[in-house]
Amino acid sequence: MPPDFIKQLHRRLIERGCPPGQARRLVREVADHREDLKQAFRSDGLSELEAEGRANARLGDPARLAEQQMSLLRRSSWWGRHVLSGFCLLPLLVVPVLWGLMLFLGLALEFAVGYGWDGHKLHTAANNPVAFHHMVIAVHCADYAAIAAVTLLFCWLSRRSASGFKWMLVACGICSLYALFIWIQIRPHNFTLGISWHPQWIQAIVPLLIAGAIYGFQWRKTRVLQQEIAV
């Protein structure tokens, strides 16, 4: 194995989507094990170069080792072991619930900040056309924020478990599908949630934009790390 084996391993892990922090940890563990092997072979009377060659041969090909480490990393989490359930079935079941929870928290925060938990102020504002217009904007902002928060949760789980961009995109697609038909209507003293058969295209684009932005960020970061490792 060439002297730059550790750099090759690091680069392979990054290329396979390993989170940078996890990649650094795995590389350190392999580097420590490599040093232990070299010391053991040197204690048997081998030279530094011979001991390094034996240690390199014992560890094997960096590409194969990287794949083994990624497999172990995926198996270490429930999400990595059950990608079909975690990023297909589970989003189908929990996205509406999570969206409703995030929306409720966002509206509660807006109510606390804007009206100090005073229902009388809220009702007074609902009777004011200008204030009510601001309320409508705030509710829709909370809606978009809730959709984005749910999408980011599944993106984080995908990244954390090293499940790959494919499964992240599947979960984002399910979030987008729900966002396409989730419907919110606010009127003075009336707030309605439901399903609309008129597609909400702007809402549906939000999860896809997040997926695209994360992919672009990860691609750029991967390129930067690869250049740093190659130096």
N, C-alpha and C positions, 0 to 999 in steps of 0.2 A: 504494500500500500504506500502511495507517495507521501512525502512529508506533510502535504497540505490536506491530509485526509479529514481532519476536523472541519476545515473550511468547506470541503466538499459535502460532508454530512450536513453541516449547517445550511448550506445552499439548497440541498435536496429537501430538507424539512420545510424550509420556507416555500419552495416551489410546490409542495404538496399541501399547502394551506395550513401548516402548523402555526398557531399563534406565536408571535415573536418571543414572549416570555417563556412559554413552554419549550420553544425551540432552544433557547439559551440554557434552560435547565437540563434538557436532554443531552445537549452537547457537552455540558460540564460533566455530567455523569459518565458519558462515554470517554471523555478525555481523562477523567480520573481512573477509570477502569484500564484504559490504555497504558497509563503510567504505571499502574500496579503490575500489569503484564510485563512491561519492559524491565521493571526492577526484578521481577521473578526470574526472567530469562538472564539478566545480568548476574544474578546470584548463582546461576548455573555455570558461570564462566564465559558467557558469550560477550562479544564486544558490543559497544553501543549501537553500531549499525546493524549487527546481526540480531540483537535483542529487539530493535525497532522493526526489523523485517518479520521476525516471528510474531510480534504483537499485532502487526498489520495483518498478517495471514490469519491469525486467530479471530480477529474482529470481522474480516470478510469485506465484501464490496460495500462502499458507502451508500449506494442507491438501495441495495437490498436491506441494509441496516436501517436506513431512513424509513423504508416501508414497514419494517417490523416495529419500529418505534411508533409510527403513526397508528398502526393497528392496535398496539397496546394502549395508546392514548385514547382511541375511540372506545375500546372496551372498558376503560376506566370510568366511564360515565353512562348513565341510563340513556341519555339522548344519543350517544354514539353507538350504543348497542342496539337501539330500537329506533332507527331513523324513520322507518315507515310509520310507526305509531306516533313518534314524537313530532314529526313535521308534516304529516298528512292527516291522520285520524284525529289527533289531539287538537290541532287548529280548527278543524271542522266543528268540534264540540265546544271549544272554550273561547274562540275569538269573540262571539257576540257577548258572552259574559264578561270577558276582560274589557272589551270596548265599553260596555255599560258601566263597569266599575271605574275605569279611567275617566269617562265622561262625567260621572257623578262627582268624582274627586275634583276635576277641573272646574265644574260649575260651583261646587262648594267653596273652592278657593276664590273664585271670582265674586261670589256672594259675600264672602268674608271681607275681601279687600275693598270691594265697591260699596257695600251697604252695611258693613259691620254687623252682620247677622240680624239686621233689623228688617223684619218683613213689611212693616209699614212703609219704609223708604222704598222698598222694592215695588210695592203696589203703586206708590205715588209715581215712581219713574215709569211704570208701565202705562200710565195715563198720559205721559208726556211724549209726543211723537219723536222728538229729537233723542230723548233718553232711551226710548224704546228701540229706536234704530241702533243705538250703541249696544243695547242688550242683545239684539239679533246678531250683530257682528261678534259679540263675545261668545254667544252660544255656539256659533259655527266655528269659531276659533278653537273652542274647547272640543268640538267634534273632530276637527282635523288633528288636534293634538292627541286625542284619544286613539285615533287610527294609527298615527305615527308611533305612539308609545307601544301599542300592541305589536306592531310590525318590528320595531327595534328590539323588543323582548325576544322574539323568535330568531332574529338575526344574531343577537348576542349568544343565544343558546347554540346556534349552529356554529358560530365561530369558536365558542368555548369548548365544544365537544369535538372540534376538528372534523365535522361531518361533511364539509364541503359546500361550495357555492350552490350546487344543484339543489340540495335539500333546503337551503335558505331561500332559494327562489321559489320552490314549491310552497313553502309556508307564506311567503310574501304574496304569491298568486292567490292563495286562499283568502288572505286578508283583503286583497284587492277585490275579490269576488263579493265578499260581504259588504265592503265599502260601496260597491256599485249599486246595491239595493237598499242599504240602510237609509232611513229617512227621518229627518228631524224637522218639526215645524213649531215655530213659536209665534203665539199671538198674545195680545194683552191679556194677562191673567190665565194663560193657557199654554201648556207645553206638551207636545205629542211626539212619541217615538213609534216607529213602525217600519214596515217594508213597503217600498215603492217599486212599482213595475216600470217606472220611468228611470232609466239609468242615471246615476249620479257620477258622471265621467270624471269630474275634477277630483272627487273623493277617491275614486278607484285608482287614479294615477299616483296618489301619494305613496302607497306601499311599493309600487314599481320604481318610482323615483328614488326611494330610500335604498332599495336593492341595487339599483344602478350606481348610486353614489357610493355605497359601501364597496361594491365591486371595484369601482374606479380607484377608490382610496387604497384598498388592499393591493391592487395591481401596482399602483405607484409606489407604495411602501415596500412591496416585494422587490421591485426593481432597485430601489435605493439600497435595501439590505443586501441584495445580491452584489451590487457594486462595492459595498463596504466590505463584504466577506472576501471578494476577489482581490482586494488590495493586500 
